[in-house]
Amino acid sequence: MRGMPAAGRRSYGGRMPFTRTPSPRELRQDVLLAAILFVGGILSAALSSIAKVYGAEQAPLWTAIPYVAVFSAALAVRRRRPAVVAVVVSLAFVVATTLRVPEIYGGNIAMFIALYTVGAWTDSRRRAFFVRAGIMLVMAAWLVIEMYRQAIEQAAKADVSAGMFSPLVAFLMLQVLLNVLYFGGAYYFGERSWNAARQRAALEQRTAELEHERALSAAQAVALDRVRIARELHDVVAHHVSVMGVQAGAARMMIPQDPEAATGIVAGIEDSARDAIRDLHQLLDTLRAPGDSEEAASTVDVDDIAELAEASTAAGLPTRLQVIGDPFPLPPVTAVNLYRIAQESLTNARRHAGPDAEADVRIRYEPGSVELEVVNTGRLVTGLRPGLGQLGMRERATASGGTIELVPRPAGGFRVRTTLPVPSSAPEAPRERRETA
């Protein structure tokens, strides 16, 4: 059995309506069932003919052969056309019983299976109900007629007509009870099979959806990790290489004039190279350690921005740091993102602001948020050229639930301002101003 949703229609619970489609294996099983019923029906007809189940009114034995062939052939396609099969089998049963065809048990089994199949395999539940209800009403009317005919035939017998619970009345009541159980059982088990198949199909669909969601989540996690790694590599490499490039250029110019000063600049290049290697090793160690988050990808903090300002000044871009308000502890991710945004901003200023440029870094602590602003003087920026640095800063601000502003200054230079939210449990304190050159 396979259940699948029908396309283009909505149904209960926001899900597609359930459609039950037989598999090739189930269709082969129907043919096998029909063959077994045909053999069993012929055997039942032979034994019923010998037993004279209908007495003197019994039809010839050969009449059972077409009857058995009809309901057997119909059951061979019961899952393909359940309603048609049920009607054909029921009509054949009524005709055969009326004509006293000597076959009882095979026909009863065939009609039970046909009614069950209507309930278990008809996709339209309204149609399944009306088909079964119609067959039951017709069979009930036929049963009443047969019972009335038998009562008339036995009315002349005093031993039968006398008493409320005479043998005839008891026999008729038994027939009613058996038919109620017979048709009620076919109806109940058909509905139960349909509901079980629908629940099973819904479970399979949900399992497939969960598997798809799991695969999608895994792919998204991989993509996020790749973005994070690319961002960290860019921040580390771009900053240190930019500093080393500026220092190398200054050393080359200073060697003929002041070898001692050039030696100091080269020592700074060496320190920058060591810092770059340390940061790269730290990033690689983070990648090798499973389960670590972005918080562990860096040990930098907001306090390390002071070292950034000093390094920027040493690299030829005079930088002033201002801390406004009383600092309070920040979430690790927020602290790392603030540091990386400041780092990328100063790196861009050294690369693009030109000679004689200066930079100001301000960290402002507000109730419920922290703001970082990096402003530099220098060349007039006529248009933004989107790059990995700007993209990384926007991603970091978004990752912390904040906003960022990247705009050129009218008088020349550039401004980067980001505001990141901080949990309200962070302590509030009076503002004060500190400056670091």
FENSULDA-V724586 format. One record per backbone hydrogen bond with DSSP energy under -0.5 kcal/mol. NH is the residue of the N-H (numbers start at 1). CO is the residue of the C=O. If there is no record, write none. Layout:
nh = (NH & NH)
co = (CO & CO)
This chain:
nh = (2 & 4 & 6 & 9 & 11 & 14 & 15 & 19 & 21 & 21 & 27 & 28 & 29 & 30 & 31 & 32 & 33 & 34 & 35 & 36 & 37 & 38 & 39 & 40 & 41 & 42 & 43 & 44 & 45 & 46 & 47 & 48 & 49 & 50 & 51 & 52 & 53 & 55 & 57 & 58 & 59 & 63 & 64 & 65 & 66 & 67 & 68 & 69 & 70 & 71 & 72 & 73 & 74 & 75 & 76 & 77 & 78 & 81 & 85 & 86 & 87 & 88 & 89 & 90 & 91 & 92 & 93 & 94 & 95 & 96 & 97 & 98 & 99 & 100 & 101 & 103 & 108 & 109 & 110 & 111 & 112 & 113 & 114 & 115 & 116 & 117 & 118 & 119 & 120 & 121 & 122 & 123 & 125 & 128 & 129 & 130 & 131 & 132 & 133 & 134 & 135 & 136 & 137 & 138 & 139 & 140 & 141 & 142 & 143 & 144 & 145 & 146 & 147 & 148 & 149 & 150 & 151 & 152 & 153 & 154 & 155 & 157 & 158 & 160 & 161 & 162 & 166 & 170 & 171 & 172 & 173 & 174 & 175 & 176 & 177 & 178 & 179 & 180 & 181 & 182 & 183 & 184 & 185 & 186 & 187 & 188 & 189 & 190 & 191 & 192 & 193 & 194 & 195 & 196 & 197 & 198 & 199 & 200 & 201 & 202 & 203 & 204 & 205 & 206 & 207 & 208 & 209 & 210 & 211 & 212 & 213 & 214 & 215 & 216 & 217 & 218 & 219 & 220 & 221 & 222 & 223 & 224 & 225 & 226 & 227 & 228 & 229 & 230 & 231 & 232 & 233 & 234 & 235 & 236 & 237 & 238 & 239 & 240 & 241 & 242 & 243 & 244 & 245 & 246 & 247 & 248 & 249 & 250 & 251 & 252 & 253 & 254 & 255 & 258 & 262 & 263 & 264 & 265 & 266 & 267 & 268 & 269 & 270 & 271 & 272 & 273 & 274 & 275 & 276 & 277 & 278 & 279 & 280 & 281 & 282 & 283 & 284 & 285 & 286 & 287 & 288 & 289 & 290 & 292 & 296 & 297 & 298 & 304 & 305 & 306 & 307 & 308 & 309 & 310 & 311 & 312 & 313 & 314 & 315 & 316 & 317 & 318 & 318 & 320 & 321 & 322 & 323 & 324 & 324 & 325 & 325 & 327 & 335 & 336 & 337 & 338 & 339 & 340 & 341 & 342 & 343 & 344 & 345 & 346 & 347 & 348 & 349 & 350 & 351 & 352 & 353 & 357 & 359 & 360 & 361 & 362 & 363 & 364 & 364 & 365 & 365 & 366 & 366 & 369 & 370 & 371 & 372 & 373 & 374 & 375 & 375 & 376 & 377 & 379 & 382 & 386 & 391 & 392 & 393 & 394 & 395 & 396 & 397 & 398 & 399 & 400 & 401 & 402 & 403 & 405 & 407 & 407 & 409 & 412 & 413 & 414 & 415 & 416 & 417 & 418 & 419 & 420 & 422 & 426 & 434 & 436)
co = (21 & 19 & 17 & 6 & 15 & 11 & 12 & 4 & 2 & 19 & 23 & 24 & 25 & 26 & 27 & 28 & 29 & 30 & 31 & 32 & 33 & 34 & 35 & 36 & 37 & 38 & 39 & 40 & 41 & 42 & 43 & 44 & 45 & 46 & 47 & 48 & 48 & 52 & 54 & 55 & 100 & 60 & 61 & 62 & 62 & 63 & 64 & 65 & 66 & 67 & 68 & 69 & 70 & 71 & 72 & 74 & 75 & 77 & 81 & 82 & 83 & 84 & 85 & 86 & 87 & 88 & 89 & 90 & 91 & 92 & 93 & 94 & 95 & 97 & 96 & 101 & 104 & 105 & 106 & 107 & 108 & 109 & 110 & 111 & 112 & 113 & 114 & 115 & 116 & 117 & 118 & 121 & 123 & 124 & 125 & 126 & 127 & 128 & 129 & 130 & 131 & 132 & 133 & 134 & 135 & 136 & 137 & 138 & 139 & 140 & 141 & 142 & 143 & 144 & 145 & 146 & 147 & 148 & 149 & 150 & 152 & 154 & 156 & 157 & 157 & 158 & 163 & 166 & 167 & 168 & 169 & 170 & 171 & 172 & 173 & 174 & 175 & 176 & 177 & 178 & 179 & 180 & 181 & 182 & 183 & 184 & 185 & 186 & 187 & 188 & 189 & 190 & 191 & 192 & 193 & 194 & 195 & 196 & 197 & 198 & 199 & 200 & 201 & 202 & 203 & 204 & 205 & 206 & 207 & 208 & 209 & 210 & 211 & 212 & 213 & 214 & 215 & 216 & 217 & 218 & 219 & 220 & 221 & 222 & 223 & 224 & 225 & 226 & 227 & 228 & 229 & 230 & 231 & 232 & 233 & 234 & 235 & 236 & 237 & 238 & 239 & 240 & 241 & 242 & 243 & 244 & 245 & 246 & 247 & 248 & 249 & 250 & 251 & 254 & 258 & 259 & 260 & 261 & 262 & 263 & 264 & 265 & 266 & 267 & 268 & 269 & 270 & 271 & 272 & 273 & 274 & 275 & 276 & 277 & 278 & 279 & 280 & 281 & 282 & 283 & 284 & 285 & 288 & 289 & 293 & 294 & 295 & 301 & 302 & 303 & 304 & 304 & 305 & 306 & 307 & 308 & 309 & 310 & 311 & 313 & 312 & 316 & 357 & 359 & 436 & 361 & 434 & 322 & 363 & 323 & 432 & 325 & 331 & 332 & 333 & 334 & 335 & 336 & 337 & 338 & 339 & 340 & 341 & 342 & 343 & 344 & 345 & 346 & 347 & 348 & 349 & 354 & 318 & 375 & 320 & 373 & 322 & 362 & 371 & 324 & 363 & 364 & 369 & 366 & 420 & 364 & 418 & 362 & 416 & 360 & 373 & 414 & 358 & 353 & 380 & 384 & 387 & 388 & 389 & 390 & 391 & 392 & 393 & 394 & 395 & 396 & 398 & 397 & 419 & 417 & 405 & 415 & 413 & 409 & 379 & 376 & 407 & 374 & 405 & 372 & 403 & 370 & 368 & 423 & 323 & 321)
